[in-house]
Amino acid sequence: MYAALWRILPGPWWVRLFLLLVLVALVLTACVLWVFPWVNEIVAPTEATVE
């Protein structure tokens, strides 16, 4: 999968590396802003008591 992604990206290796880092940053940002809070609402119990 990673090799296919590397072949799809245009340009020399340093441009590919930059684009790959930008894509990873975008995916991580999307996860932190939208995916993780959505999953937290589903998974986390809203009424928890500690005795």
mmCIF file of the N, C-alpha and C atoms, coordinates in Angstrom:
data_MODEL
# 
_entry.id   MODEL 
# 
loop_
_atom_site.group_PDB 
_atom_site.id 
_atom_site.type_symbol 
_atom_site.label_atom_id 
_atom_site.label_alt_id 
_atom_site.label_comp_id 
_atom_site.label_asym_id 
_atom_site.label_entity_id 
_atom_site.label_seq_id 
_atom_site.pdbx_PDB_ins_code 
_atom_site.Cartn_x 
_atom_site.Cartn_y 
_atom_site.Cartn_z 
_atom_site.occupancy 
_atom_site.B_iso_or_equiv 
_atom_site.pdbx_formal_charge 
_atom_site.auth_seq_id 
_atom_site.auth_comp_id 
_atom_site.auth_asym_id 
_atom_site.auth_atom_id 
_atom_site.pdbx_PDB_model_num 
ATOM 1   N N  . MET A 1 1  ? 0.819   -1.180 0.000  1.00 0.00 ? 1  MET A N  1 
ATOM 2   C CA . MET A 1 1  ? 0.000   0.000  0.000  1.00 0.00 ? 1  MET A CA 1 
ATOM 3   C C  . MET A 1 1  ? 0.868   1.251  0.000  1.00 0.00 ? 1  MET A C  1 
ATOM 4   N N  . TYR A 1 2  ? 1.903   1.264  0.819  1.00 0.00 ? 2  TYR A N  1 
ATOM 5   C CA . TYR A 1 2  ? 2.764   2.436  0.892  1.00 0.00 ? 2  TYR A CA 1 
ATOM 6   C C  . TYR A 1 2  ? 3.533   2.634  -0.406 1.00 0.00 ? 2  TYR A C  1 
ATOM 7   N N  . ALA A 1 3  ? 3.942   1.554  -1.026 1.00 0.00 ? 3  ALA A N  1 
ATOM 8   C CA . ALA A 1 3  ? 4.653   1.665  -2.294 1.00 0.00 ? 3  ALA A CA 1 
ATOM 9   C C  . ALA A 1 3  ? 3.742   2.222  -3.377 1.00 0.00 ? 3  ALA A C  1 
ATOM 10  N N  . ALA A 1 4  ? 2.487   1.805  -3.388 1.00 0.00 ? 4  ALA A N  1 
ATOM 11  C CA . ALA A 1 4  ? 1.541   2.335  -4.370 1.00 0.00 ? 4  ALA A CA 1 
ATOM 12  C C  . ALA A 1 4  ? 1.305   3.825  -4.143 1.00 0.00 ? 4  ALA A C  1 
ATOM 13  N N  . LEU A 1 5  ? 1.190   4.241  -2.888 1.00 0.00 ? 5  LEU A N  1 
ATOM 14  C CA . LEU A 1 5  ? 1.021   5.661  -2.582 1.00 0.00 ? 5  LEU A CA 1 
ATOM 15  C C  . LEU A 1 5  ? 2.253   6.443  -3.018 1.00 0.00 ? 5  LEU A C  1 
ATOM 16  N N  . TRP A 1 6  ? 3.425   5.894  -2.786 1.00 0.00 ? 6  TRP A N  1 
ATOM 17  C CA . TRP A 1 6  ? 4.664   6.560  -3.170 1.00 0.00 ? 6  TRP A CA 1 
ATOM 18  C C  . TRP A 1 6  ? 4.738   6.723  -4.686 1.00 0.00 ? 6  TRP A C  1 
ATOM 19  N N  . ARG A 1 7  ? 4.288   5.720  -5.435 1.00 0.00 ? 7  ARG A N  1 
ATOM 20  C CA . ARG A 1 7  ? 4.318   5.813  -6.908 1.00 0.00 ? 7  ARG A CA 1 
ATOM 21  C C  . ARG A 1 7  ? 3.293   6.787  -7.439 1.00 0.00 ? 7  ARG A C  1 
ATOM 22  N N  . ILE A 1 8  ? 2.172   6.984  -6.736 1.00 0.00 ? 8  ILE A N  1 
ATOM 23  C CA . ILE A 1 8  ? 1.122   7.878  -7.208 1.00 0.00 ? 8  ILE A CA 1 
ATOM 24  C C  . ILE A 1 8  ? 1.521   9.341  -7.058 1.00 0.00 ? 8  ILE A C  1 
ATOM 25  N N  . LEU A 1 9  ? 2.271   9.654  -5.995 1.00 0.00 ? 9  LEU A N  1 
ATOM 26  C CA . LEU A 1 9  ? 2.641   11.040 -5.732 1.00 0.00 ? 9  LEU A CA 1 
ATOM 27  C C  . LEU A 1 9  ? 3.590   11.552 -6.814 1.00 0.00 ? 9  LEU A C  1 
ATOM 28  N N  . PRO A 1 10 ? 3.367   12.799 -7.270 1.00 0.00 ? 10 PRO A N  1 
ATOM 29  C CA . PRO A 1 10 ? 4.203   13.340 -8.349 1.00 0.00 ? 10 PRO A CA 1 
ATOM 30  C C  . PRO A 1 10 ? 5.499   13.947 -7.827 1.00 0.00 ? 10 PRO A C  1 
ATOM 31  N N  . GLY A 1 11 ? 6.469   14.096 -8.716 1.00 0.00 ? 11 GLY A N  1 
ATOM 32  C CA . GLY A 1 11 ? 7.688   14.825 -8.418 1.00 0.00 ? 11 GLY A CA 1 
ATOM 33  C C  . GLY A 1 11 ? 8.830   13.964 -7.942 1.00 0.00 ? 11 GLY A C  1 
ATOM 34  N N  . PRO A 1 12 ? 9.973   14.628 -7.670 1.00 0.00 ? 12 PRO A N  1 
ATOM 35  C CA . PRO A 1 12 ? 11.128  13.900 -7.125 1.00 0.00 ? 12 PRO A CA 1 
ATOM 36  C C  . PRO A 1 12 ? 10.870  13.450 -5.696 1.00 0.00 ? 12 PRO A C  1 
ATOM 37  N N  . TRP A 1 13 ? 11.814  12.725 -5.121 1.00 0.00 ? 13 TRP A N  1 
ATOM 38  C CA . TRP A 1 13 ? 11.600  12.105 -3.809 1.00 0.00 ? 13 TRP A CA 1 
ATOM 39  C C  . TRP A 1 13 ? 11.335  13.135 -2.722 1.00 0.00 ? 13 TRP A C  1 
ATOM 40  N N  . TRP A 1 14 ? 11.984  14.313 -2.773 1.00 0.00 ? 14 TRP A N  1 
ATOM 41  C CA . TRP A 1 14 ? 11.798  15.294 -1.709 1.00 0.00 ? 14 TRP A CA 1 
ATOM 42  C C  . TRP A 1 14 ? 10.422  15.940 -1.786 1.00 0.00 ? 14 TRP A C  1 
ATOM 43  N N  . VAL A 1 15 ? 9.861   16.071 -2.993 1.00 0.00 ? 15 VAL A N  1 
ATOM 44  C CA . VAL A 1 15 ? 8.498   16.590 -3.131 1.00 0.00 ? 15 VAL A CA 1 
ATOM 45  C C  . VAL A 1 15 ? 7.508   15.543 -2.648 1.00 0.00 ? 15 VAL A C  1 
ATOM 46  N N  . ARG A 1 16 ? 7.760   14.289 -2.989 1.00 0.00 ? 16 ARG A N  1 
ATOM 47  C CA . ARG A 1 16 ? 6.901   13.198 -2.517 1.00 0.00 ? 16 ARG A CA 1 
ATOM 48  C C  . ARG A 1 16 ? 6.900   13.124 -0.998 1.00 0.00 ? 16 ARG A C  1 
ATOM 49  N N  . LEU A 1 17 ? 8.085   13.274 -0.399 1.00 0.00 ? 17 LEU A N  1 
ATOM 50  C CA . LEU A 1 17 ? 8.189   13.229 1.056  1.00 0.00 ? 17 LEU A CA 1 
ATOM 51  C C  . LEU A 1 17 ? 7.410   14.378 1.689  1.00 0.00 ? 17 LEU A C  1 
ATOM 52  N N  . PHE A 1 18 ? 7.528   15.575 1.139  1.00 0.00 ? 18 PHE A N  1 
ATOM 53  C CA . PHE A 1 18 ? 6.798   16.725 1.646  1.00 0.00 ? 18 PHE A CA 1 
ATOM 54  C C  . PHE A 1 18 ? 5.290   16.506 1.529  1.00 0.00 ? 18 PHE A C  1 
ATOM 55  N N  . LEU A 1 19 ? 4.828   16.039 0.375  1.00 0.00 ? 19 LEU A N  1 
ATOM 56  C CA . LEU A 1 19 ? 3.405   15.779 0.182  1.00 0.00 ? 19 LEU A CA 1 
ATOM 57  C C  . LEU A 1 19 ? 2.905   14.703 1.137  1.00 0.00 ? 19 LEU A C  1 
ATOM 58  N N  . LEU A 1 20 ? 3.705   13.683 1.350  1.00 0.00 ? 20 LEU A N  1 
ATOM 59  C CA . LEU A 1 20 ? 3.322   12.611 2.263  1.00 0.00 ? 20 LEU A CA 1 
ATOM 60  C C  . LEU A 1 20 ? 3.206   13.124 3.692  1.00 0.00 ? 20 LEU A C  1 
ATOM 61  N N  . LEU A 1 21 ? 4.131   13.988 4.114  1.00 0.00 ? 21 LEU A N  1 
ATOM 62  C CA . LEU A 1 21 ? 4.059   14.566 5.453  1.00 0.00 ? 21 LEU A CA 1 
ATOM 63  C C  . LEU A 1 21 ? 2.841   15.470 5.607  1.00 0.00 ? 21 LEU A C  1 
ATOM 64  N N  . VAL A 1 22 ? 2.513   16.225 4.563  1.00 0.00 ? 22 VAL A N  1 
ATOM 65  C CA . VAL A 1 22 ? 1.322   17.073 4.600  1.00 0.00 ? 22 VAL A CA 1 
ATOM 66  C C  . VAL A 1 22 ? 0.066   16.216 4.684  1.00 0.00 ? 22 VAL A C  1 
ATOM 67  N N  . LEU A 1 23 ? 0.008   15.132 3.912  1.00 0.00 ? 23 LEU A N  1 
ATOM 68  C CA . LEU A 1 23 ? -1.149  14.244 3.956  1.00 0.00 ? 23 LEU A CA 1 
ATOM 69  C C  . LEU A 1 23 ? -1.309  13.594 5.325  1.00 0.00 ? 23 LEU A C  1 
ATOM 70  N N  . VAL A 1 24 ? -0.221  13.171 5.927  1.00 0.00 ? 24 VAL A N  1 
ATOM 71  C CA . VAL A 1 24 ? -0.279  12.569 7.257  1.00 0.00 ? 24 VAL A CA 1 
ATOM 72  C C  . VAL A 1 24 ? -0.757  13.600 8.277  1.00 0.00 ? 24 VAL A C  1 
ATOM 73  N N  . ALA A 1 25 ? -0.261  14.827 8.174  1.00 0.00 ? 25 ALA A N  1 
ATOM 74  C CA . ALA A 1 25 ? -0.696  15.882 9.093  1.00 0.00 ? 25 ALA A CA 1 
ATOM 75  C C  . ALA A 1 25 ? -2.184  16.166 8.933  1.00 0.00 ? 25 ALA A C  1 
ATOM 76  N N  . LEU A 1 26 ? -2.682  16.176 7.705  1.00 0.00 ? 26 LEU A N  1 
ATOM 77  C CA . LEU A 1 26 ? -4.107  16.411 7.465  1.00 0.00 ? 26 LEU A CA 1 
ATOM 78  C C  . LEU A 1 26 ? -4.970  15.287 8.025  1.00 0.00 ? 26 LEU A C  1 
ATOM 79  N N  . VAL A 1 27 ? -4.534  14.067 7.853  1.00 0.00 ? 27 VAL A N  1 
ATOM 80  C CA . VAL A 1 27 ? -5.295  12.923 8.371  1.00 0.00 ? 27 VAL A CA 1 
ATOM 81  C C  . VAL A 1 27 ? -5.319  12.950 9.898  1.00 0.00 ? 27 VAL A C  1 
ATOM 82  N N  . LEU A 1 28 ? -4.184  13.225 10.519 1.00 0.00 ? 28 LEU A N  1 
ATOM 83  C CA . LEU A 1 28 ? -4.144  13.289 11.979 1.00 0.00 ? 28 LEU A CA 1 
ATOM 84  C C  . LEU A 1 28 ? -4.996  14.440 12.515 1.00 0.00 ? 28 LEU A C  1 
ATOM 85  N N  . THR A 1 29 ? -4.958  15.579 11.828 1.00 0.00 ? 29 THR A N  1 
ATOM 86  C CA . THR A 1 29 ? -5.779  16.711 12.238 1.00 0.00 ? 29 THR A CA 1 
ATOM 87  C C  . THR A 1 29 ? -7.266  16.383 12.130 1.00 0.00 ? 29 THR A C  1 
ATOM 88  N N  . ALA A 1 30 ? -7.664  15.741 11.051 1.00 0.00 ? 30 ALA A N  1 
ATOM 89  C CA . ALA A 1 30 ? -9.067  15.356 10.885 1.00 0.00 ? 30 ALA A CA 1 
ATOM 90  C C  . ALA A 1 30 ? -9.487  14.371 11.968 1.00 0.00 ? 30 ALA A C  1 
ATOM 91  N N  . CYS A 1 31 ? -8.598  13.443 12.314 1.00 0.00 ? 31 CYS A N  1 
ATOM 92  C CA . CYS A 1 31 ? -8.925  12.486 13.374 1.00 0.00 ? 31 CYS A CA 1 
ATOM 93  C C  . CYS A 1 31 ? -9.121  13.192 14.706 1.00 0.00 ? 31 CYS A C  1 
ATOM 94  N N  . VAL A 1 32 ? -8.228  14.110 15.044 1.00 0.00 ? 32 VAL A N  1 
ATOM 95  C CA . VAL A 1 32 ? -8.311  14.789 16.333 1.00 0.00 ? 32 VAL A CA 1 
ATOM 96  C C  . VAL A 1 32 ? -9.532  15.700 16.405 1.00 0.00 ? 32 VAL A C  1 
ATOM 97  N N  . LEU A 1 33 ? -9.853  16.381 15.314 1.00 0.00 ? 33 LEU A N  1 
ATOM 98  C CA . LEU A 1 33 ? -10.942 17.356 15.338 1.00 0.00 ? 33 LEU A CA 1 
ATOM 99  C C  . LEU A 1 33 ? -12.327 16.737 15.201 1.00 0.00 ? 33 LEU A C  1 
ATOM 100 N N  . TRP A 1 34 ? -12.454 15.662 14.403 1.00 0.00 ? 34 TRP A N  1 
ATOM 101 C CA . TRP A 1 34 ? -13.788 15.150 14.116 1.00 0.00 ? 34 TRP A CA 1 
ATOM 102 C C  . TRP A 1 34 ? -14.004 13.689 14.501 1.00 0.00 ? 34 TRP A C  1 
ATOM 103 N N  . VAL A 1 35 ? -13.064 12.832 14.214 1.00 0.00 ? 35 VAL A N  1 
ATOM 104 C CA . VAL A 1 35 ? -13.276 11.396 14.432 1.00 0.00 ? 35 VAL A CA 1 
ATOM 105 C C  . VAL A 1 35 ? -13.224 11.041 15.910 1.00 0.00 ? 35 VAL A C  1 
ATOM 106 N N  . PHE A 1 36 ? -12.173 11.466 16.619 1.00 0.00 ? 36 PHE A N  1 
ATOM 107 C CA . PHE A 1 36 ? -12.031 11.096 18.025 1.00 0.00 ? 36 PHE A CA 1 
ATOM 108 C C  . PHE A 1 36 ? -13.155 11.646 18.897 1.00 0.00 ? 36 PHE A C  1 
ATOM 109 N N  . PRO A 1 37 ? -13.576 12.918 18.736 1.00 0.00 ? 37 PRO A N  1 
ATOM 110 C CA . PRO A 1 37 ? -14.718 13.375 19.552 1.00 0.00 ? 37 PRO A CA 1 
ATOM 111 C C  . PRO A 1 37 ? -16.001 12.610 19.253 1.00 0.00 ? 37 PRO A C  1 
ATOM 112 N N  . TRP A 1 38 ? -16.234 12.265 18.009 1.00 0.00 ? 38 TRP A N  1 
ATOM 113 C CA . TRP A 1 38 ? -17.424 11.499 17.643 1.00 0.00 ? 38 TRP A CA 1 
ATOM 114 C C  . TRP A 1 38 ? -17.391 10.114 18.282 1.00 0.00 ? 38 TRP A C  1 
ATOM 115 N N  . VAL A 1 39 ? -16.253 9.456  18.231 1.00 0.00 ? 39 VAL A N  1 
ATOM 116 C CA . VAL A 1 39 ? -16.121 8.128  18.827 1.00 0.00 ? 39 VAL A CA 1 
ATOM 117 C C  . VAL A 1 39 ? -16.232 8.227  20.349 1.00 0.00 ? 39 VAL A C  1 
ATOM 118 N N  . ASN A 1 40 ? -15.716 9.287  20.937 1.00 0.00 ? 40 ASN A N  1 
ATOM 119 C CA . ASN A 1 40 ? -15.791 9.458  22.388 1.00 0.00 ? 40 ASN A CA 1 
ATOM 120 C C  . ASN A 1 40 ? -17.242 9.559  22.858 1.00 0.00 ? 40 ASN A C  1 
ATOM 121 N N  . GLU A 1 41 ? -18.089 10.228 22.096 1.00 0.00 ? 41 GLU A N  1 
ATOM 122 C CA . GLU A 1 41 ? -19.502 10.316 22.466 1.00 0.00 ? 41 GLU A CA 1 
ATOM 123 C C  . GLU A 1 41 ? -20.183 8.954  22.414 1.00 0.00 ? 41 GLU A C  1 
ATOM 124 N N  . ILE A 1 42 ? -19.770 8.119  21.518 1.00 0.00 ? 42 ILE A N  1 
ATOM 125 C CA . ILE A 1 42 ? -20.385 6.799  21.364 1.00 0.00 ? 42 ILE A CA 1 
ATOM 126 C C  . ILE A 1 42 ? -19.866 5.823  22.416 1.00 0.00 ? 42 ILE A C  1 
ATOM 127 N N  . VAL A 1 43 ? -18.583 5.838  22.669 1.00 0.00 ? 43 VAL A N  1 
ATOM 128 C CA . VAL A 1 43 ? -17.957 4.824  23.515 1.00 0.00 ? 43 VAL A CA 1 
ATOM 129 C C  . VAL A 1 43 ? -17.981 5.185  24.994 1.00 0.00 ? 43 VAL A C  1 
ATOM 130 N N  . ALA A 1 44 ? -17.712 6.432  25.310 1.00 0.00 ? 44 ALA A N  1 
ATOM 131 C CA . ALA A 1 44 ? -17.579 6.826  26.712 1.00 0.00 ? 44 ALA A CA 1 
ATOM 132 C C  . ALA A 1 44 ? -18.931 6.809  27.413 1.00 0.00 ? 44 ALA A C  1 
ATOM 133 N N  . PRO A 1 45 ? -19.006 6.221  28.581 1.00 0.00 ? 45 PRO A N  1 
ATOM 134 C CA . PRO A 1 45 ? -20.244 6.270  29.345 1.00 0.00 ? 45 PRO A CA 1 
ATOM 135 C C  . PRO A 1 45 ? -20.483 7.673  29.888 1.00 0.00 ? 45 PRO A C  1 
ATOM 136 N N  . THR A 1 46 ? -21.718 8.117  29.837 1.00 0.00 ? 46 THR A N  1 
ATOM 137 C CA . THR A 1 46 ? -22.012 9.460  30.310 1.00 0.00 ? 46 THR A CA 1 
ATOM 138 C C  . THR A 1 46 ? -22.280 9.496  31.807 1.00 0.00 ? 46 THR A C  1 
ATOM 139 N N  . GLU A 1 47 ? -22.737 8.386  32.363 1.00 0.00 ? 47 GLU A N  1 
ATOM 140 C CA . GLU A 1 47 ? -23.013 8.328  33.797 1.00 0.00 ? 47 GLU A CA 1 
ATOM 141 C C  . GLU A 1 47 ? -22.114 7.291  34.440 1.00 0.00 ? 47 GLU A C  1 
ATOM 142 N N  . ALA A 1 48 ? -21.039 7.774  35.017 1.00 0.00 ? 48 ALA A N  1 
ATOM 143 C CA . ALA A 1 48 ? -20.096 6.872  35.672 1.00 0.00 ? 48 ALA A CA 1 
ATOM 144 C C  . ALA A 1 48 ? -19.979 7.286  37.138 1.00 0.00 ? 48 ALA A C  1 
ATOM 145 N N  . THR A 1 49 ? -20.000 6.303  38.021 1.00 0.00 ? 49 THR A N  1 
ATOM 146 C CA . THR A 1 49 ? -19.835 6.584  39.442 1.00 0.00 ? 49 THR A CA 1 
ATOM 147 C C  . THR A 1 49 ? -18.623 5.830  39.961 1.00 0.00 ? 49 THR A C  1 
ATOM 148 N N  . VAL A 1 50 ? -17.922 6.493  40.843 1.00 0.00 ? 50 VAL A N  1 
ATOM 149 C CA . VAL A 1 50 ? -16.763 5.870  41.480 1.00 0.00 ? 50 VAL A CA 1 
ATOM 150 C C  . VAL A 1 50 ? -17.083 5.724  42.946 1.00 0.00 ? 50 VAL A C  1 
ATOM 151 N N  . GLU A 1 51 ? -16.959 4.521  43.445 1.00 0.00 ? 51 GLU A N  1 
ATOM 152 C CA . GLU A 1 51 ? -17.283 4.292  44.859 1.00 0.00 ? 51 GLU A CA 1 
ATOM 153 C C  . GLU A 1 51 ? -16.041 4.030  45.660 1.00 0.00 ? 51 GLU A C  1 
# 
